[in-house]
Each structure stands twice: as structure tokens, then as C-alpha cells.
Amino acid sequence: MKEFELKYGCNPNQKPAKIYMADGSELPVKILSGRPGYINFLDAFNGWQLVSNLKKATGLPAATSFKHVSPAGAAVGLPLTETLAKIYWVNDMDWKNFSPLACAYARARGADRMSSFGDFISLSDVCDKDTALLIKREVSDGVIAPGYTEEALEILKQKKKGNYNVIQIDENFVPAPLEHKEVFGVTFEQGRQELEIDDAMLSNIVTENKELTEEAKRDMKISLIILKYTQSNSVCFVKDGQAIGVGAGQQSRVHCTRLAGQKADNWFLRQCPKVLNLPFKDSISRAERDNAIDVYIGDEYMDVLADGMWEKTFTEKPEVFTKEEKRAWLDQMTDVTLGSDAFFPFSDNIERAHKSGVKYIAEPGGSVRDDAVIETCNKYGMVMSFTGIRLFHH
């Protein structure tokens, strides 16, 4: 297949639309089901690069959940805990025996389920039955992987009455070293972002605390790889091999940090027994539960707890999750890693990161206020590496 006609471009009025190879060669993908669109392919190709990089850097299967050309979540295939299985809504499945790839997608999808609703999935490995069964039950636009088992493909083809988008990519495809993009009739050319994220990039530790664990190194690399494929400005909070908060596309870096930090906080608040034990009605779907939890743990909690409202969602009225209770629970979140695609210009980013349990930071350095940022890290006993490399992505 040398070209593929799309239904339309970014929006329905943008026609005609297609993908093709400029040199006339074969496309590196096969469409096994559905008819992917313009944004689907943008998500798919960015996501595939991300999970390929993650697997190369960690040696583990990886998955990512993309929305509007940025990852809502990404993870490597580490086993789930019982609590994670509950908050990711997979505790009714055989989660203890999930394949590593299925664990990776459960984590990638589960970290920020609100943002992952209607995602496009990228998988580093051949999609197996476990992963396909997970995908089948979620609202999703499509998936890209280097292959699919017969069972997995049969399961996925049943989604959306046979219209679910399933793409197979040639895992050996290597793009040209120069890439081109046209904006307003003007063609831009640049070398591809082929920077390899490895341990050497983390070696310049600039804080007093220089104890960087192997787990922290892994999570630093994961955060930086995620940032390579996230719309800038961006920061990423990572814990235990998975993103727990991504702040993307903000003009102000501290707004990125606040956004990602709030997402990380929400991920951890969902693990509190008070939230785990919310008395949902049996008729409430997973997506509706996600929405209700998001409101319940936020500042507008009365939107779901007011008389005449709680009855729609719960079997009995939950108690308010107070500000003090939330802070006490969040104080238990530790050893979180934070990556940034460019330097932190002010120490307010570090102050906000500290509130979400950050202990390890990877950022390029190079700000005129680096000294103030380092001083704040030292105040909290953090470990910070200056990578010397910016990771803007547009």
C-alpha cells in the first residue's frame, strides 16, 4: 500500500486527506480493521515511537494511551498491585496473570482515565489476548502494534461493530534522517529527534543528594522519553514505571507542573480507602465512576454530594473527603520522579513538585536561576540531574 485515503483531515471540512510516502515507496503500515483518520495516525506514529523507545531503554514491554497527539499515560510492563487493579477497574479480571504487555496498558490507561477516554493505543510488542481483552472493554479509537495474535485480532475486530481501527506497523521501518513539515505553504526541514535517552544522560547530578537508585534511573528515562513525544511545554511525573501525571502544551512551565502535579495527586487520592470504598450503584459504568471520583476528590465535590445529586450515583451519601484528609493521604506519596522538557526557570516548580512527593528530577539545566532551583531541591533532599538536552516537541 503506497497511500491511504483518509475520511478527512484534522476537521471534517479539511478535504481531501491522505497519507503517503514522499519517495513513492510502500507505507510501513497495514490497516487490519477500520478506517483510521488524520489525528489517529498522528497519535499512532508518535505513540509507536514512544513505546519503541521505552522498550529499548528498559527492556520491558511498553504501552501508551494517546489523545490529541500527546500521551495521557504511558508505562512499562510491571506487575499490578491489588490496589492498582482496583483503581484501574481490572480487579474483576484475571489481573494477577496478566501478560507484561497487558499490565503496561492497564497502567497507561489507568493513570489518567479521564484523559484516556477515547484514546489511541500504541503497543511495543505483538498484541496478545490479555491486552486485547483489556482494550475491548474500554472506549478507544484504535491501536497500533507490530503484530497481533489470531485471538487478539479476532477480539479487536469485534469492537465498534467491526469498525475499530487496528494498525500493524513494520517494526523494522527506519524513517529518513531528515523530516519535513509544511505550514502555510512553507516547508520546514529538520533532522529527526533521534536522541537516545540512557544512563549517561543522567550522570550530571547537581544536588547535594547524589543517591540515584536504579528504579529512579528507570523512571527518569521513562519521563524523558514520554516528554520527547509530548506537546511542549511539558513535564511528566513518574512512579514505579508509569506516568502518573503529564502536563502538556502549556505556555508557562509552572502551569505544566501544577497540571501534572494535580493529575499525580488524583492518581494517588484514588488509592485512598475512602475513595476505593465509595458506594457506587451497580448501574454506574466505569466511565461514570471515573467522572464521579474526579469531582469527589476535587474542590467541586458538592456537585456529586448535594441532596438530589448523590442519589444518582451512590447507594448512600458518602462523607466529604476533607482538605485535611486529602493532604494527610498525599503526604504518604514518596519517591516520585519528575522530568521536564526544558529548564525550570523558577524554584516555584520545585515547591509544587515537593507537594506531590517528588524526590528525583531530570531537567536540562541552563537557566540563569539554576542556583535557586538547586537550592530548593537541596532544601527537600531531592536528587536532580542536569541532562543538558532540551526535548521540545511540536
C-alpha positions as CSV (number, residue, x, y, z in Angstrom):
1,M,0.0,0.0,0.0
2,K,1.6,3.2,-1.2
3,E,-1.1,5.6,0.0
4,F,-4.2,5.6,2.2
5,E,-7.1,7.9,1.7
6,L,-8.5,9.4,4.9
7,K,-12.1,10.4,5.6
8,Y,-10.9,14.0,6.2
9,G,-8.0,15.9,7.9
10,C,-8.0,17.4,11.4
11,N,-11.6,18.5,10.8
12,P,-14.4,17.3,8.6
13,N,-14.1,20.4,6.3
14,Q,-10.5,19.6,5.6
15,K,-10.6,17.5,2.4
16,P,-9.1,15.8,0.6
17,A,-6.8,14.0,3.1
18,K,-4.4,11.0,2.7
19,I,-1.1,9.6,4.0
20,Y,1.7,8.5,1.6
21,M,5.4,8.2,1.3
22,A,7.1,11.2,-0.5
23,D,9.5,8.8,-2.3
24,G,6.7,6.7,-3.6
25,S,7.6,3.6,-1.5
26,E,5.3,1.4,0.4
27,L,3.8,2.7,3.6
28,P,5.2,1.0,6.7
29,V,1.7,0.1,8.0
30,K,-1.2,-2.2,7.2
31,I,-4.8,-1.5,8.1
32,L,-6.3,-4.7,9.6
33,S,-9.6,-3.2,10.6
34,G,-11.5,0.1,10.5
35,R,-10.6,3.3,8.7
36,P,-8.1,5.4,10.8
37,G,-8.3,9.2,10.5
38,Y,-5.7,12.0,10.3
39,I,-5.4,12.5,14.1
40,N,-5.5,8.8,14.7
41,F,-2.3,8.4,12.6
42,L,-0.6,11.3,14.3
43,D,-1.3,9.6,17.6
44,A,-0.3,6.2,16.3
45,F,3.0,7.3,14.8
46,N,4.0,9.4,17.9
47,G,2.9,6.7,20.3
48,W,4.7,3.9,18.4
49,Q,8.0,5.9,18.6
50,L,7.4,6.4,22.4
51,V,6.8,2.7,23.2
52,S,9.7,1.6,21.0
53,N,12.0,4.0,22.9
54,L,10.7,2.8,26.2
55,K,11.3,-0.8,25.4
56,K,14.8,-0.1,24.1
57,A,15.6,1.9,27.3
58,T,14.1,-0.5,29.8
59,G,14.0,-3.9,28.2
60,L,10.3,-4.2,29.1
61,P,7.1,-4.2,27.0
62,A,5.6,-0.8,26.9
63,A,2.2,0.8,26.2
64,T,0.9,4.3,25.8
65,S,-2.5,6.0,25.7
66,F,-2.6,9.0,23.3
67,K,-5.1,11.8,23.0
68,H,-4.7,14.7,20.5
69,V,-1.0,13.9,19.8
70,S,0.1,13.8,23.5
71,P,0.3,10.9,25.9
72,A,-2.4,10.7,28.6
73,G,-0.4,7.9,30.1
74,A,2.5,5.5,29.3
75,A,4.0,2.6,31.2
76,V,6.3,-0.4,31.1
77,G,5.1,-3.9,31.9
78,L,5.5,-4.3,35.6
79,P,3.0,-6.4,37.7
80,L,-0.1,-4.7,39.1
81,T,-0.9,-4.5,42.8
82,E,-4.3,-5.2,44.2
83,T,-4.9,-1.5,44.8
84,L,-3.8,-0.6,41.2
85,A,-6.1,-3.3,39.8
86,K,-9.0,-1.7,41.7
87,I,-8.4,1.9,40.6
88,Y,-7.8,0.8,37.0
89,W,-11.1,-1.2,37.0
90,V,-9.4,-4.5,36.1
91,N,-10.0,-6.2,39.5
92,D,-12.9,-8.2,38.0
93,M,-10.4,-9.8,35.5
94,D,-7.6,-12.3,36.0
95,W,-5.2,-9.4,36.6
96,K,-2.7,-11.5,38.6
97,N,-1.9,-13.5,35.5
98,F,-1.9,-10.6,33.0
99,S,0.9,-10.6,30.5
100,P,3.5,-7.9,30.9
101,L,2.1,-6.1,27.9
102,A,-1.4,-6.1,29.4
103,C,0.0,-4.8,32.6
104,A,1.7,-2.0,30.7
105,Y,-1.6,-1.0,29.0
106,A,-3.6,-1.2,32.2
107,R,-1.1,1.2,33.8
108,A,-1.0,3.5,30.8
109,R,-4.8,3.7,30.5
110,G,-5.4,3.8,34.3
111,A,-3.2,6.6,35.4
112,D,-5.4,9.3,34.0
113,R,-8.6,7.6,32.9
114,M,-10.4,10.9,32.3
115,S,-7.9,12.0,29.7
116,S,-7.6,8.5,28.2
117,F,-11.3,8.2,27.4
118,G,-11.4,7.6,23.6
119,D,-7.6,7.1,23.3
120,F,-5.4,5.7,20.6
121,I,-3.2,2.9,21.9
122,S,0.4,2.1,21.0
123,L,2.0,-1.2,22.0
124,S,5.7,-2.1,21.7
125,D,5.1,-5.9,21.3
126,V,2.7,-8.2,19.5
127,C,-0.8,-7.7,21.0
128,D,-1.8,-10.8,22.9
129,K,-5.2,-12.0,24.1
130,D,-4.9,-10.4,27.6
131,T,-4.2,-7.0,26.2
132,A,-6.9,-7.3,23.5
133,L,-9.5,-8.2,26.2
134,L,-8.5,-5.1,28.2
135,I,-8.8,-2.9,25.1
136,K,-12.1,-4.5,24.2
137,R,-13.8,-3.1,27.3
138,E,-12.6,0.5,27.0
139,V,-13.8,3.4,24.9
140,S,-10.9,3.7,22.4
141,D,-10.4,4.9,18.8
142,G,-7.8,2.3,17.8
143,V,-4.5,0.6,18.3
144,I,-1.1,0.2,16.6
145,A,1.3,-2.7,17.3
146,P,4.0,-4.7,15.4
147,G,1.6,-7.6,15.2
148,Y,-1.4,-9.4,16.7
149,T,-2.1,-13.0,17.7
150,E,-5.0,-14.6,16.0
151,E,-7.1,-14.5,19.2
152,A,-6.2,-10.9,19.8
153,L,-7.1,-9.7,16.3
154,E,-10.4,-11.6,16.4
155,I,-11.3,-9.9,19.7
156,L,-10.4,-6.4,18.5
157,K,-12.3,-6.8,15.2
158,Q,-15.5,-7.2,17.3
159,K,-15.2,-3.6,18.7
160,K,-17.4,-0.9,17.2
161,K,-19.3,-3.4,15.1
162,G,-16.2,-4.3,13.2
163,N,-15.0,-0.7,12.7
164,Y,-12.4,-0.5,15.4
165,N,-9.1,0.8,14.0
166,V,-6.3,-1.8,14.1
167,I,-3.0,-0.9,12.5
168,Q,0.0,-3.1,12.1
169,I,3.4,-1.4,11.8
170,D,6.6,-2.7,10.4
171,E,8.8,-2.7,13.5
172,N,12.0,-2.6,11.3
173,F,11.0,0.6,9.4
174,V,13.5,3.4,9.8
175,P,12.5,6.8,8.6
176,A,14.7,9.2,6.6
177,P,17.1,11.2,8.8
178,L,15.5,14.5,7.6
179,E,11.8,15.2,8.2
180,H,9.6,17.8,6.5
181,K,6.5,19.7,7.6
182,E,4.5,22.3,5.6
183,V,2.9,25.2,7.4
184,F,1.1,28.0,5.4
185,G,2.7,26.8,2.2
186,V,6.2,26.9,3.6
187,T,8.2,23.7,4.0
188,F,10.2,23.2,7.2
189,E,13.1,20.7,7.3
190,Q,15.0,19.4,10.3
191,G,16.9,16.4,11.5
192,R,14.8,13.8,13.2
193,Q,14.8,13.7,17.0
194,E,16.9,10.6,17.4
195,L,18.4,11.4,20.8
196,E,18.9,8.3,22.8
197,I,17.8,8.5,26.5
198,D,20.3,6.5,28.6
199,D,22.0,6.4,31.9
200,A,24.9,8.6,30.7
201,M,22.4,11.5,30.3
202,L,21.6,11.3,34.0
203,S,25.2,11.4,35.2
204,N,25.4,15.1,35.9
205,I,23.9,15.2,39.4
206,V,24.0,18.8,40.6
207,T,22.4,18.5,44.1
208,E,23.9,17.6,47.4
209,N,22.0,14.3,47.5
210,K,23.5,12.2,44.8
211,E,21.9,8.8,45.7
212,L,20.2,7.8,42.5
213,T,18.6,4.3,42.7
214,E,18.2,2.0,39.8
215,E,14.5,2.4,40.0
216,A,14.9,6.2,39.9
217,K,17.1,6.0,36.8
218,R,14.5,3.9,35.1
219,D,11.7,6.3,36.0
220,M,13.9,9.3,34.9
221,K,14.4,7.7,31.5
222,I,10.7,6.9,31.2
223,S,9.8,10.5,32.0
224,L,12.2,11.9,29.4
225,I,11.1,9.5,26.7
226,I,7.5,10.5,27.3
227,L,8.4,14.1,27.0
228,K,10.1,13.5,23.6
229,Y,6.6,12.9,22.2
230,T,4.5,15.3,24.3
231,Q,3.4,18.7,23.1
232,S,5.6,21.4,24.7
233,N,5.9,22.9,27.2
234,S,5.7,19.7,29.1
235,V,6.6,17.9,32.4
236,C,5.9,14.4,33.5
237,F,5.6,12.7,36.9
238,V,6.5,9.1,37.0
239,K,6.4,6.4,39.7
240,D,7.0,2.7,39.6
241,G,7.5,2.5,35.9
242,Q,4.5,4.5,34.8
243,A,3.5,8.1,34.1
244,I,1.1,9.3,36.9
245,G,0.7,12.9,35.6
246,V,1.5,14.6,32.3
247,G,1.3,18.4,31.9
248,A,1.4,19.2,28.2
249,G,1.0,22.1,25.9
250,Q,1.1,25.0,28.5
251,Q,2.9,28.3,27.7
252,S,4.0,28.6,31.4
253,R,6.2,25.8,32.8
254,V,4.8,26.2,36.3
255,H,1.3,25.7,34.9
256,C,2.6,22.4,33.3
257,T,3.9,21.4,36.8
258,R,0.7,22.3,38.5
259,L,-1.4,20.4,35.9
260,A,0.8,17.3,36.0
261,G,1.1,17.5,39.8
262,Q,-2.7,17.6,40.2
263,K,-3.1,14.6,37.9
264,A,-0.4,12.8,40.0
265,D,-2.3,13.8,43.2
266,N,-5.6,12.5,41.8
267,W,-3.9,9.2,40.9
268,F,-2.8,8.7,44.5
269,L,-6.0,10.0,46.1
270,R,-7.9,7.4,44.1
271,Q,-6.0,4.8,46.1
272,C,-7.2,6.1,49.5
273,P,-9.7,3.7,51.2
274,K,-12.2,6.4,51.4
275,V,-12.3,6.6,47.6
276,L,-11.8,2.9,46.9
277,N,-14.9,2.2,49.1
278,L,-17.3,4.7,47.5
279,P,-20.7,3.0,47.4
280,F,-21.5,3.2,43.7
281,K,-24.7,1.9,42.3
282,D,-24.3,-1.3,40.2
283,S,-25.7,0.5,37.2
284,I,-23.0,3.1,37.1
285,S,-20.5,2.5,34.3
286,R,-16.7,2.7,34.7
287,A,-16.6,6.0,32.8
288,E,-19.3,7.4,35.0
289,R,-17.4,6.3,38.1
290,D,-14.3,8.0,36.8
291,N,-16.2,11.2,36.4
292,A,-17.7,11.0,39.8
293,I,-14.4,10.2,41.5
294,D,-12.8,13.1,39.7
295,V,-15.4,15.5,41.1
296,Y,-15.5,13.9,44.6
297,I,-11.7,14.3,45.2
298,G,-11.7,17.9,43.8
299,D,-12.9,21.2,45.0
300,E,-16.4,20.9,43.5
301,Y,-17.3,17.8,45.5
302,M,-20.8,19.1,46.3
303,D,-21.7,18.6,42.6
304,V,-21.9,14.9,43.4
305,L,-22.8,15.1,47.1
306,A,-25.6,17.6,47.2
307,D,-29.1,16.3,48.0
308,G,-30.8,15.3,44.8
309,M,-27.4,14.6,43.2
310,W,-25.7,11.8,45.2
311,E,-28.7,9.6,44.8
312,K,-28.0,9.3,41.0
313,T,-24.6,7.7,41.6
314,F,-24.3,6.2,45.1
315,T,-26.4,3.8,47.2
316,E,-25.8,6.0,50.2
317,K,-24.4,9.5,50.7
318,P,-20.6,9.5,51.0
319,E,-18.8,11.6,53.6
320,V,-16.9,14.7,52.4
321,F,-13.3,14.0,51.6
322,T,-11.9,16.9,53.5
323,K,-8.9,19.1,52.6
324,E,-7.1,17.9,55.7
325,E,-7.8,14.2,55.0
326,K,-6.5,14.6,51.4
327,R,-3.3,16.4,52.5
328,A,-2.6,13.7,55.1
329,W,-3.0,11.0,52.5
330,L,-0.9,12.8,49.9
331,D,1.9,13.2,52.4
332,Q,2.4,9.4,52.1
333,M,3.3,9.7,48.4
334,T,7.1,9.5,48.1
335,D,9.9,8.7,45.7
336,V,8.2,10.3,42.7
337,T,10.3,11.3,39.6
338,L,9.7,14.5,37.6
339,G,11.1,15.1,34.2
340,S,10.9,18.4,32.3
341,D,11.5,19.1,28.5
342,A,13.3,22.4,29.3
343,F,14.8,24.1,32.3
344,F,12.8,25.2,35.3
345,P,13.1,29.0,35.2
346,F,11.9,29.5,38.8
347,S,12.0,27.5,42.1
348,D,8.2,27.5,42.3
349,N,8.2,24.4,40.1
350,I,10.2,22.6,42.7
351,E,8.0,23.8,45.6
352,R,4.9,22.4,43.7
353,A,6.7,19.2,42.9
354,H,7.5,18.6,46.5
355,K,3.8,18.7,47.4
356,S,3.4,15.6,45.1
357,G,6.1,13.5,46.7
358,V,8.9,14.3,44.1
359,K,12.3,13.1,45.1
360,Y,14.1,12.8,41.7
361,I,14.2,15.4,38.9
362,A,15.7,15.3,35.4
363,E,15.8,18.6,33.5
364,P,18.2,20.2,31.0
365,G,19.5,23.0,33.2
366,G,20.7,26.3,31.7
367,S,18.5,28.8,33.5
368,V,20.0,32.0,34.9
369,R,18.3,30.9,38.1
370,D,19.7,27.3,38.3
371,D,21.3,28.1,41.6
372,A,17.9,29.0,43.2
373,V,16.3,25.8,41.7
374,I,19.2,23.6,43.0
375,E,19.0,25.3,46.5
376,T,15.3,24.5,46.7
377,C,16.0,20.9,45.7
378,N,18.6,20.7,48.4
379,K,16.1,22.1,51.0
380,Y,14.0,19.0,50.4
381,G,16.8,16.4,49.9
382,M,15.9,15.9,46.3
383,V,18.3,14.4,43.6
384,M,18.4,16.4,40.4
385,S,20.3,15.6,37.2
386,F,21.0,18.2,34.5
387,T,20.7,16.4,31.2
388,G,21.9,19.3,29.1
389,I,19.4,18.4,26.4
390,R,16.1,20.1,25.6
391,L,13.2,18.0,24.4
392,F,10.7,20.4,22.8
393,H,8.1,18.7,20.6
394,H,5.6,20.5,18.3
